[in-house]
Amino acid sequence: MSLRCRTDIIGCKSRLQSDLNAWREAVANVKDSWSDATAEKFMQENFLDTEGTFTRLIASLQEAAELVRSIEKRVGDGDV
């Protein structure tokens, strides 16, 4: 059960990493075609911390996977 849980968490983390890469590419494409003061204001008002949110989610999922792995090890060693 816990192996599946850890695998699911790692899968979610990988998907979010892929989505972050796609996000960065989309932002770069928009900046290439719309690079004026209005574009900058729009990005600041609507997407200021989107990349940071992705990064924090990825870090949290990594921590969760490590926690599950730690629990698996403790259960396997009979320490729980």
SEMARLO-140750 format. One record per residue: residue in one letter; chain; x, y, z of N, C-alpha, C, O, CB in turn. Coordinates in nm, 3 decimals. Glycine has a CB too. Example, Ala and Ser with C-alpha at 12.3 -4.5 7.8 and 13.67 -1.06 7.14 Angstrom:
2
<pt resn="A" chain="A" n_x="1.319" n_y="-0.569" n_z="0.780" ca_x="1.230" ca_y="-0.450" ca_z="0.780" c_x="1.320" c_y="-0.330" c_z="0.780" o_x="1.424" o_y="-0.332" o_z="0.846" cb_x="1.131" cb_y="-0.447" cb_z="0.905"/>
<pt resn="S" chain="A" n_x="1.285" n_y="-0.225" n_z="0.708" ca_x="1.367" ca_y="-0.106" ca_z="0.714" c_x="1.290" c_y="0.003" c_z="0.787" o_x="1.341" o_y="0.114" o_z="0.804" cb_x="1.408" cb_y="-0.060" cb_z="0.572"/>
//
This chain:
80
<pt resn="M" chain="A" n_x="0.082" n_y="-0.120" n_z="0.000" ca_x="0.000" ca_y="0.000" ca_z="0.000" c_x="0.086" c_y="0.126" c_z="0.000" o_x="0.062" o_y="0.218" o_z="-0.078" cb_x="-0.093" cb_y="0.000" cb_z="0.120"/>
<pt resn="S" chain="A" n_x="0.187" n_y="0.130" n_z="0.088" ca_x="0.267" ca_y="0.253" ca_z="0.098" c_x="0.354" c_y="0.272" c_z="-0.026" o_x="0.380" o_y="0.386" o_z="-0.066" cb_x="0.354" cb_y="0.249" cb_z="0.223"/>
<pt resn="L" chain="A" n_x="0.400" n_y="0.162" n_z="-0.087" ca_x="0.478" ca_y="0.175" ca_z="-0.210" c_x="0.393" c_y="0.242" c_z="-0.318" o_x="0.441" o_y="0.328" o_z="-0.391" cb_x="0.528" cb_y="0.037" cb_z="-0.259"/>
<pt resn="R" chain="A" n_x="0.267" n_y="0.202" n_z="-0.326" ca_x="0.177" ca_y="0.264" ca_z="-0.424" c_x="0.158" c_y="0.411" c_z="-0.390" o_x="0.156" o_y="0.496" o_z="-0.480" cb_x="0.041" cb_y="0.192" cb_z="-0.429"/>
<pt resn="C" chain="A" n_x="0.142" n_y="0.442" n_z="-0.264" ca_x="0.126" ca_y="0.581" ca_z="-0.220" c_x="0.247" c_y="0.663" c_z="-0.261" o_x="0.234" o_y="0.772" o_z="-0.317" cb_x="0.104" cb_y="0.588" cb_z="-0.067"/>
<pt resn="R" chain="A" n_x="0.367" n_y="0.611" n_z="-0.233" ca_x="0.490" ca_y="0.682" ca_z="-0.268" c_x="0.502" c_y="0.697" c_z="-0.419" o_x="0.542" o_y="0.803" o_z="-0.468" cb_x="0.613" cb_y="0.609" cb_z="-0.212"/>
<pt resn="T" chain="A" n_x="0.467" n_y="0.593" n_z="-0.493" ca_x="0.471" ca_y="0.598" ca_z="-0.639" c_x="0.373" c_y="0.703" c_z="-0.692" o_x="0.405" o_y="0.777" o_z="-0.784" cb_x="0.440" cb_y="0.460" cb_z="-0.699"/>
<pt resn="D" chain="A" n_x="0.255" n_y="0.709" n_z="-0.633" ca_x="0.156" ca_y="0.809" ca_z="-0.674" c_x="0.207" c_y="0.950" c_z="-0.646" o_x="0.189" o_y="1.040" o_z="-0.729" cb_x="0.023" cb_y="0.786" cb_z="-0.601"/>
<pt resn="I" chain="A" n_x="0.269" n_y="0.970" n_z="-0.531" ca_x="0.323" ca_y="1.102" ca_z="-0.496" c_x="0.434" c_y="1.141" c_z="-0.594" o_x="0.438" o_y="1.254" o_z="-0.642" cb_x="0.377" cb_y="1.102" cb_z="-0.351"/>
<pt resn="I" chain="A" n_x="0.523" n_y="1.047" n_z="-0.623" ca_x="0.632" ca_y="1.074" ca_z="-0.717" c_x="0.576" c_y="1.102" c_z="-0.857" o_x="0.629" o_y="1.187" o_z="-0.928" cb_x="0.730" cb_y="0.956" cb_z="-0.722"/>
<pt resn="G" chain="A" n_x="0.471" n_y="1.032" n_z="-0.895" ca_x="0.406" ca_y="1.056" ca_z="-1.024" c_x="0.346" c_y="1.196" c_z="-1.031" o_x="0.359" o_y="1.264" o_z="-1.132" cb_x="0.299" cb_y="0.952" cb_z="-1.049"/>
<pt resn="C" chain="A" n_x="0.281" n_y="1.238" n_z="-0.923" ca_x="0.226" ca_y="1.374" ca_z="-0.917" c_x="0.336" c_y="1.477" c_z="-0.925" o_x="0.322" o_y="1.579" o_z="-0.992" cb_x="0.145" cb_y="1.393" cb_z="-0.789"/>
<pt resn="K" chain="A" n_x="0.446" n_y="1.452" n_z="-0.856" ca_x="0.559" ca_y="1.545" ca_z="-0.858" c_x="0.615" c_y="1.556" c_z="-1.000" o_x="0.645" o_y="1.666" o_z="-1.046" cb_x="0.669" cb_y="1.499" cb_z="-0.761"/>
<pt resn="S" chain="A" n_x="0.628" n_y="1.445" n_z="-1.068" ca_x="0.678" ca_y="1.446" ca_z="-1.205" c_x="0.584" c_y="1.521" c_z="-1.298" o_x="0.629" o_y="1.596" o_z="-1.385" cb_x="0.698" cb_y="1.304" cb_z="-1.256"/>
<pt resn="R" chain="A" n_x="0.456" n_y="1.501" n_z="-1.279" ca_x="0.358" ca_y="1.571" ca_z="-1.362" c_x="0.363" c_y="1.722" c_z="-1.338" o_x="0.357" o_y="1.800" o_z="-1.433" cb_x="0.216" cb_y="1.519" cb_z="-1.333"/>
<pt resn="L" chain="A" n_x="0.375" n_y="1.762" n_z="-1.212" ca_x="0.386" ca_y="1.904" ca_z="-1.181" c_x="0.515" c_y="1.964" c_z="-1.239" o_x="0.515" o_y="2.077" o_z="-1.287" cb_x="0.381" cb_y="1.926" cb_z="-1.030"/>
<pt resn="Q" chain="A" n_x="0.624" n_y="1.888" n_z="-1.235" ca_x="0.750" ca_y="1.936" ca_z="-1.292" c_x="0.733" c_y="1.957" c_z="-1.442" o_x="0.781" o_y="2.056" o_z="-1.498" cb_x="0.865" cb_y="1.838" cb_z="-1.264"/>
<pt resn="S" chain="A" n_x="0.665" n_y="1.863" n_z="-1.507" ca_x="0.638" ca_y="1.875" ca_z="-1.650" c_x="0.549" c_y="1.996" c_z="-1.678" o_x="0.572" o_y="2.070" o_z="-1.774" cb_x="0.572" cb_y="1.747" cb_z="-1.704"/>
<pt resn="D" chain="A" n_x="0.447" n_y="2.016" n_z="-1.595" ca_x="0.358" ca_y="2.131" ca_z="-1.610" c_x="0.433" c_y="2.262" c_z="-1.588" o_x="0.407" o_y="2.361" o_z="-1.656" cb_x="0.240" cb_y="2.121" cb_z="-1.513"/>
<pt resn="L" chain="A" n_x="0.527" n_y="2.263" n_z="-1.493" ca_x="0.607" ca_y="2.383" ca_z="-1.470" c_x="0.692" c_y="2.415" c_z="-1.593" o_x="0.703" o_y="2.531" o_z="-1.633" cb_x="0.697" cb_y="2.365" cb_z="-1.347"/>
<pt resn="N" chain="A" n_x="0.751" n_y="2.313" n_z="-1.652" ca_x="0.830" ca_y="2.335" ca_z="-1.774" c_x="0.742" c_y="2.389" c_z="-1.887" o_x="0.783" o_y="2.479" o_z="-1.960" cb_x="0.898" cb_y="2.204" cb_z="-1.817"/>
<pt resn="A" chain="A" n_x="0.623" n_y="2.334" n_z="-1.900" ca_x="0.529" ca_y="2.383" ca_z="-2.002" c_x="0.489" c_y="2.527" c_z="-1.972" o_x="0.477" o_y="2.609" o_z="-2.063" cb_x="0.404" cb_y="2.292" cb_z="-2.009"/>
<pt resn="W" chain="A" n_x="0.468" n_y="2.558" n_z="-1.845" ca_x="0.433" ca_y="2.694" ca_z="-1.803" c_x="0.544" c_y="2.791" c_z="-1.844" o_x="0.518" o_y="2.897" o_z="-1.901" cb_x="0.408" cb_y="2.700" cb_z="-1.650"/>
<pt resn="R" chain="A" n_x="0.668" n_y="2.754" n_z="-1.812" ca_x="0.781" ca_y="2.841" ca_z="-1.846" c_x="0.790" c_y="2.864" c_z="-1.997" o_x="0.816" o_y="2.975" o_z="-2.042" cb_x="0.912" cb_y="2.781" cb_z="-1.795"/>
<pt resn="E" chain="A" n_x="0.767" n_y="2.759" n_z="-2.073" ca_x="0.770" ca_y="2.772" ca_z="-2.218" c_x="0.657" c_y="2.862" c_z="-2.268" o_x="0.678" o_y="2.946" o_z="-2.356" cb_x="0.760" cb_y="2.634" cb_z="-2.283"/>
<pt resn="A" chain="A" n_x="0.537" n_y="2.846" n_z="-2.212" ca_x="0.424" ca_y="2.929" ca_z="-2.252" c_x="0.449" c_y="3.076" c_z="-2.218" o_x="0.419" o_y="3.164" o_z="-2.298" cb_x="0.295" cb_y="2.881" cb_z="-2.185"/>
<pt resn="V" chain="A" n_x="0.503" n_y="3.103" n_z="-2.101" ca_x="0.534" ca_y="3.240" ca_z="-2.061" c_x="0.638" c_y="3.300" c_z="-2.155" o_x="0.625" o_y="3.415" o_z="-2.196" cb_x="0.583" cb_y="3.245" cb_z="-1.915"/>
<pt resn="A" chain="A" n_x="0.739" n_y="3.223" n_z="-2.189" ca_x="0.842" ca_y="3.272" ca_z="-2.282" c_x="0.782" c_y="3.303" c_z="-2.419" o_x="0.816" o_y="3.404" o_z="-2.481" cb_x="0.956" cb_y="3.167" cb_z="-2.297"/>
<pt resn="N" chain="A" n_x="0.691" n_y="3.218" n_z="-2.465" ca_x="0.625" ca_y="3.242" ca_z="-2.594" c_x="0.540" c_y="3.369" c_z="-2.591" o_x="0.539" o_y="3.446" o_z="-2.686" cb_x="0.538" cb_y="3.123" cb_z="-2.632"/>
<pt resn="V" chain="A" n_x="0.469" n_y="3.389" n_z="-2.481" ca_x="0.387" ca_y="3.509" ca_z="-2.468" c_x="0.476" c_y="3.633" c_z="-2.465" o_x="0.447" o_y="3.733" o_z="-2.530" cb_x="0.299" cb_y="3.501" cb_z="-2.340"/>
<pt resn="K" chain="A" n_x="0.584" n_y="3.625" n_z="-2.389" ca_x="0.675" ca_y="3.740" ca_z="-2.380" c_x="0.737" c_y="3.772" c_z="-2.516" o_x="0.764" o_y="3.889" o_z="-2.545" cb_x="0.785" cb_y="3.713" cb_z="-2.277"/>
<pt resn="D" chain="A" n_x="0.760" n_y="3.670" n_z="-2.598" ca_x="0.815" ca_y="3.694" ca_z="-2.732" c_x="0.718" c_y="3.771" c_z="-2.820" o_x="0.759" o_y="3.854" o_z="-2.901" cb_x="0.852" cb_y="3.562" cb_z="-2.798"/>
<pt resn="S" chain="A" n_x="0.589" n_y="3.743" n_z="-2.805" ca_x="0.490" ca_y="3.806" ca_z="-2.893" c_x="0.419" c_y="3.926" c_z="-2.829" o_x="0.356" o_y="4.004" o_z="-2.900" cb_x="0.389" cb_y="3.704" cb_z="-2.935"/>
<pt resn="W" chain="A" n_x="0.428" n_y="3.941" n_z="-2.698" ca_x="0.359" ca_y="4.050" ca_z="-2.630" c_x="0.453" c_y="4.106" c_z="-2.523" o_x="0.450" o_y="4.064" o_z="-2.407" cb_x="0.224" cb_y="4.002" cb_z="-2.567"/>
<pt resn="S" chain="A" n_x="0.535" n_y="4.199" n_z="-2.565" ca_x="0.639" ca_y="4.248" ca_z="-2.473" c_x="0.634" c_y="4.399" c_z="-2.457" o_x="0.728" o_y="4.470" o_z="-2.492" cb_x="0.777" cb_y="4.205" cb_z="-2.523"/>
<pt resn="D" chain="A" n_x="0.524" n_y="4.447" n_z="-2.403" ca_x="0.513" ca_y="4.590" ca_z="-2.375" c_x="0.476" c_y="4.609" c_z="-2.228" o_x="0.468" o_y="4.512" o_z="-2.152" cb_x="0.407" cb_y="4.657" cb_z="-2.468"/>
<pt resn="A" chain="A" n_x="0.454" n_y="4.731" n_z="-2.189" ca_x="0.422" ca_y="4.762" ca_z="-2.050" c_x="0.290" c_y="4.698" c_z="-2.006" o_x="0.276" o_y="4.654" o_z="-1.892" cb_x="0.415" cb_y="4.913" cb_z="-2.030"/>
<pt resn="T" chain="A" n_x="0.194" n_y="4.693" n_z="-2.097" ca_x="0.065" ca_y="4.630" ca_z="-2.065" c_x="0.083" c_y="4.482" c_z="-2.035" o_x="0.023" o_y="4.428" o_z="-1.942" cb_x="-0.034" cb_y="4.650" cb_z="-2.181"/>
<pt resn="A" chain="A" n_x="0.166" n_y="4.416" n_z="-2.115" ca_x="0.194" ca_y="4.273" ca_z="-2.093" c_x="0.259" c_y="4.251" c_z="-1.957" o_x="0.222" o_y="4.161" o_z="-1.883" cb_x="0.284" cb_y="4.217" cb_z="-2.204"/>
<pt resn="E" chain="A" n_x="0.357" n_y="4.334" n_z="-1.926" ca_x="0.427" ca_y="4.321" ca_z="-1.797" c_x="0.330" c_y="4.342" c_z="-1.682" o_x="0.333" o_y="4.267" o_z="-1.584" cb_x="0.543" cb_y="4.423" cb_z="-1.788"/>
<pt resn="K" chain="A" n_x="0.244" n_y="4.443" n_z="-1.693" ca_x="0.146" ca_y="4.470" ca_z="-1.587" c_x="0.050" c_y="4.352" c_z="-1.573" o_x="0.019" o_y="4.310" o_z="-1.461" cb_x="0.068" cb_y="4.599" cb_z="-1.617"/>
<pt resn="F" chain="A" n_x="0.003" n_y="4.299" n_z="-1.685" ca_x="-0.087" ca_y="4.185" ca_z="-1.682" c_x="-0.022" c_y="4.064" c_z="-1.613" o_x="-0.083" o_y="4.000" o_z="-1.529" cb_x="-0.130" cb_y="4.148" cb_z="-1.825"/>
<pt resn="M" chain="A" n_x="0.101" n_y="4.036" n_z="-1.651" ca_x="0.171" ca_y="3.921" ca_z="-1.591" c_x="0.190" c_y="3.942" c_z="-1.441" o_x="0.170" o_y="3.849" o_z="-1.363" cb_x="0.309" cb_y="3.899" cb_z="-1.660"/>
<pt resn="Q" chain="A" n_x="0.228" n_y="4.062" n_z="-1.401" ca_x="0.248" ca_y="4.091" ca_z="-1.259" c_x="0.118" c_y="4.079" c_z="-1.179" o_x="0.118" o_y="4.026" o_z="-1.068" cb_x="0.307" cb_y="4.231" cb_z="-1.242"/>
<pt resn="E" chain="A" n_x="0.010" n_y="4.128" n_z="-1.235" ca_x="-0.117" ca_y="4.127" ca_z="-1.163" c_x="-0.182" c_y="3.989" c_z="-1.158" o_x="-0.253" o_y="3.958" o_z="-1.062" cb_x="-0.212" cb_y="4.223" cb_z="-1.227"/>
<pt resn="N" chain="A" n_x="-0.158" n_y="3.906" n_z="-1.258" ca_x="-0.230" ca_y="3.779" ca_z="-1.267" c_x="-0.146" c_y="3.654" c_z="-1.243" o_x="-0.199" o_y="3.551" o_z="-1.203" cb_x="-0.292" cb_y="3.769" cb_z="-1.401"/>
<pt resn="F" chain="A" n_x="-0.016" n_y="3.663" n_z="-1.265" ca_x="0.066" ca_y="3.542" ca_z="-1.257" c_x="0.194" c_y="3.562" c_z="-1.178" o_x="0.292" o_y="3.490" o_z="-1.198" cb_x="0.101" cb_y="3.496" cb_z="-1.396"/>
<pt resn="L" chain="A" n_x="0.194" n_y="3.658" n_z="-1.088" ca_x="0.315" ca_y="3.695" ca_z="-1.016" c_x="0.384" c_y="3.576" c_z="-0.949" o_x="0.505" o_y="3.560" o_z="-0.961" cb_x="0.282" cb_y="3.798" cb_z="-0.911"/>
<pt resn="D" chain="A" n_x="0.309" n_y="3.493" n_z="-0.881" ca_x="0.372" ca_y="3.386" ca_z="-0.804" c_x="0.338" c_y="3.246" c_z="-0.855" o_x="0.350" o_y="3.149" o_z="-0.780" cb_x="0.332" cb_y="3.397" cb_z="-0.659"/>
<pt resn="T" chain="A" n_x="0.296" n_y="3.235" n_z="-0.979" ca_x="0.259" ca_y="3.103" ca_z="-1.031" c_x="0.377" c_y="3.006" c_z="-1.028" o_x="0.363" o_y="2.893" o_z="-0.982" cb_x="0.206" cb_y="3.116" cb_z="-1.175"/>
<pt resn="E" chain="A" n_x="0.492" n_y="3.051" n_z="-1.076" ca_x="0.609" ca_y="2.963" ca_z="-1.077" c_x="0.651" c_y="2.925" c_z="-0.935" o_x="0.688" o_y="2.810" o_z="-0.909" cb_x="0.726" cb_y="3.030" cb_z="-1.150"/>
<pt resn="G" chain="A" n_x="0.644" n_y="3.021" n_z="-0.843" ca_x="0.676" ca_y="2.992" ca_z="-0.704" c_x="0.581" c_y="2.889" c_z="-0.643" o_x="0.623" o_y="2.804" o_z="-0.565" cb_x="0.672" cb_y="3.120" cb_z="-0.623"/>
<pt resn="T" chain="A" n_x="0.455" n_y="2.898" n_z="-0.679" ca_x="0.356" ca_y="2.802" ca_z="-0.630" c_x="0.387" c_y="2.662" c_z="-0.682" o_x="0.383" o_y="2.565" o_z="-0.607" cb_x="0.215" cb_y="2.844" cb_z="-0.673"/>
<pt resn="F" chain="A" n_x="0.418" n_y="2.652" n_z="-0.811" ca_x="0.459" ca_y="2.523" ca_z="-0.867" c_x="0.580" c_y="2.468" c_z="-0.791" o_x="0.581" o_y="2.351" o_z="-0.753" cb_x="0.493" cb_y="2.537" cb_z="-1.017"/>
<pt resn="T" chain="A" n_x="0.678" n_y="2.551" n_z="-0.769" ca_x="0.802" ca_y="2.508" ca_z="-0.702" c_x="0.774" c_y="2.459" c_z="-0.560" o_x="0.828" o_y="2.357" o_z="-0.517" cb_x="0.904" cb_y="2.623" cb_z="-0.700"/>
<pt resn="R" chain="A" n_x="0.691" n_y="2.533" n_z="-0.488" ca_x="0.657" ca_y="2.490" ca_z="-0.351" c_x="0.578" c_y="2.359" c_z="-0.350" o_x="0.600" o_y="2.274" o_z="-0.264" cb_x="0.575" cb_y="2.600" cb_z="-0.280"/>
<pt resn="L" chain="A" n_x="0.487" n_y="2.343" n_z="-0.446" ca_x="0.412" ca_y="2.217" ca_z="-0.455" c_x="0.505" c_y="2.100" c_z="-0.482" o_x="0.491" o_y="1.994" o_z="-0.421" cb_x="0.305" cb_y="2.227" cb_z="-0.564"/>
<pt resn="I" chain="A" n_x="0.598" n_y="2.117" n_z="-0.573" ca_x="0.693" ca_y="2.012" ca_z="-0.607" c_x="0.778" c_y="1.977" c_z="-0.484" o_x="0.799" o_y="1.859" o_z="-0.456" cb_x="0.784" cb_y="2.056" cb_z="-0.724"/>
<pt resn="A" chain="A" n_x="0.825" n_y="2.078" n_z="-0.413" ca_x="0.905" ca_y="2.054" ca_z="-0.291" c_x="0.822" c_y="1.981" c_z="-0.185" o_x="0.873" o_y="1.891" o_z="-0.118" cb_x="0.958" cb_y="2.187" cb_z="-0.235"/>
<pt resn="S" chain="A" n_x="0.696" n_y="2.019" n_z="-0.170" ca_x="0.609" ca_y="1.953" ca_z="-0.072" c_x="0.585" c_y="1.807" c_z="-0.108" o_x="0.584" o_y="1.720" o_z="-0.021" cb_x="0.475" cb_y="2.026" cb_z="-0.062"/>
<pt resn="L" chain="A" n_x="0.566" n_y="1.779" n_z="-0.236" ca_x="0.548" ca_y="1.640" ca_z="-0.278" c_x="0.675" c_y="1.559" c_z="-0.257" o_x="0.667" o_y="1.441" o_z="-0.222" cb_x="0.506" cb_y="1.634" cb_z="-0.426"/>
<pt resn="Q" chain="A" n_x="0.790" n_y="1.620" n_z="-0.276" ca_x="0.916" ca_y="1.550" ca_z="-0.250" c_x="0.928" c_y="1.517" c_z="-0.101" o_x="0.967" o_y="1.407" o_z="-0.065" cb_x="1.037" cb_y="1.636" cb_z="-0.296"/>
<pt resn="E" chain="A" n_x="0.893" n_y="1.613" n_z="-0.017" ca_x="0.895" ca_y="1.589" ca_z="0.128" c_x="0.799" c_y="1.477" c_z="0.166" o_x="0.831" o_y="1.393" o_z="0.250" cb_x="0.860" cb_y="1.718" cb_z="0.204"/>
<pt resn="A" chain="A" n_x="0.681" n_y="1.477" n_z="0.106" ca_x="0.582" ca_y="1.373" ca_z="0.136" c_x="0.634" c_y="1.236" c_z="0.094" o_x="0.617" o_y="1.138" o_z="0.167" cb_x="0.448" cb_y="1.403" cb_z="0.065"/>
<pt resn="A" chain="A" n_x="0.697" n_y="1.228" n_z="-0.022" ca_x="0.753" ca_y="1.100" ca_z="-0.069" c_x="0.862" c_y="1.052" c_z="0.026" o_x="0.871" o_y="0.933" o_z="0.057" cb_x="0.810" cb_y="1.114" cb_z="-0.212"/>
<pt resn="E" chain="A" n_x="0.945" n_y="1.144" n_z="0.073" ca_x="1.051" ca_y="1.107" ca_z="0.168" c_x="0.992" c_y="1.062" c_z="0.301" o_x="1.043" o_y="0.969" o_z="0.363" cb_x="1.146" cb_y="1.224" cb_z="0.190"/>
<pt resn="L" chain="A" n_x="0.887" n_y="1.127" n_z="0.344" ca_x="0.820" ca_y="1.088" ca_z="0.469" c_x="0.762" c_y="0.948" c_z="0.457" o_x="0.778" o_y="0.865" o_z="0.546" cb_x="0.710" cb_y="1.188" cb_z="0.505"/>
<pt resn="V" chain="A" n_x="0.694" n_y="0.921" n_z="0.346" ca_x="0.637" ca_y="0.787" ca_z="0.325" c_x="0.749" c_y="0.684" c_z="0.321" o_x="0.736" o_y="0.575" o_z="0.378" cb_x="0.554" cb_y="0.782" cb_z="0.193"/>
<pt resn="R" chain="A" n_x="0.861" n_y="0.717" n_z="0.255" ca_x="0.975" ca_y="0.624" ca_z="0.248" c_x="1.031" c_y="0.599" c_z="0.388" o_x="1.067" o_y="0.486" o_z="0.421" cb_x="1.086" cb_y="0.681" cb_z="0.156"/>
<pt resn="S" chain="A" n_x="1.038" n_y="0.703" n_z="0.470" ca_x="1.085" ca_y="0.688" ca_z="0.607" c_x="0.993" c_y="0.598" c_z="0.688" o_x="1.039" o_y="0.513" o_z="0.765" cb_x="1.097" cb_y="0.825" cb_z="0.674"/>
<pt resn="I" chain="A" n_x="0.863" n_y="0.616" n_z="0.669" ca_x="0.766" ca_y="0.532" ca_z="0.739" c_x="0.779" c_y="0.388" c_z="0.693" o_x="0.774" o_y="0.296" o_z="0.774" cb_x="0.621" cb_y="0.584" cb_z="0.716"/>
<pt resn="E" chain="A" n_x="0.795" n_y="0.367" n_z="0.562" ca_x="0.813" ca_y="0.231" ca_z="0.509" c_x="0.934" c_y="0.165" c_z="0.574" o_x="0.929" o_y="0.048" o_z="0.612" cb_x="0.831" cb_y="0.235" cb_z="0.355"/>
<pt resn="K" chain="A" n_x="1.042" n_y="0.239" n_z="0.586" ca_x="1.165" ca_y="0.184" ca_z="0.644" c_x="1.144" c_y="0.148" c_z="0.791" o_x="1.186" o_y="0.042" o_z="0.837" cb_x="1.281" cb_y="0.284" cb_z="0.629"/>
<pt resn="R" chain="A" n_x="1.079" n_y="0.240" n_z="0.864" ca_x="1.055" ca_y="0.214" ca_z="1.006" c_x="0.964" c_y="0.094" c_z="1.026" o_x="0.988" o_y="0.012" o_z="1.115" cb_x="0.994" cb_y="0.336" cb_z="1.071"/>
<pt resn="V" chain="A" n_x="0.860" n_y="0.083" n_z="0.943" ca_x="0.770" ca_y="-0.032" ca_z="0.954" c_x="0.844" c_y="-0.160" c_z="0.919" o_x="0.827" o_y="-0.263" o_z="0.984" cb_x="0.646" cb_y="-0.014" cb_z="0.861"/>
<pt resn="G" chain="A" n_x="0.927" n_y="-0.153" n_z="0.814" ca_x="1.005" ca_y="-0.269" ca_z="0.774" c_x="1.103" c_y="-0.312" c_z="0.880" o_x="1.131" o_y="-0.431" o_z="0.894" cb_x="1.077" cb_y="-0.242" cb_z="0.647"/>
<pt resn="D" chain="A" n_x="1.157" n_y="-0.215" n_z="0.955" ca_x="1.253" ca_y="-0.246" ca_z="1.062" c_x="1.183" c_y="-0.280" c_z="1.193" o_x="1.248" o_y="-0.322" o_z="1.289" cb_x="1.346" cb_y="-0.128" cb_z="1.083"/>
<pt resn="G" chain="A" n_x="1.051" n_y="-0.264" n_z="1.197" ca_x="0.975" ca_y="-0.294" ca_z="1.317" c_x="0.985" c_y="-0.188" c_z="1.425" o_x="0.960" o_y="-0.217" o_z="1.542" cb_x="1.019" cb_y="-0.423" cb_z="1.372"/>
<pt resn="D" chain="A" n_x="1.022" n_y="-0.065" n_z="1.387" ca_x="1.039" ca_y="0.043" ca_z="1.484" c_x="0.912" c_y="0.119" c_z="1.517" o_x="0.912" o_y="0.199" o_z="1.611" cb_x="1.140" cb_y="0.138" cb_z="1.435"/>
<pt resn="V" chain="A" n_x="0.803" n_y="0.096" n_z="1.443" ca_x="0.680" ca_y="0.173" ca_z="1.465" c_x="0.591" c_y="0.102" c_z="1.563" o_x="0.483" o_y="0.151" o_z="1.595" cb_x="0.604" cb_y="0.197" cb_z="1.334"/>
//
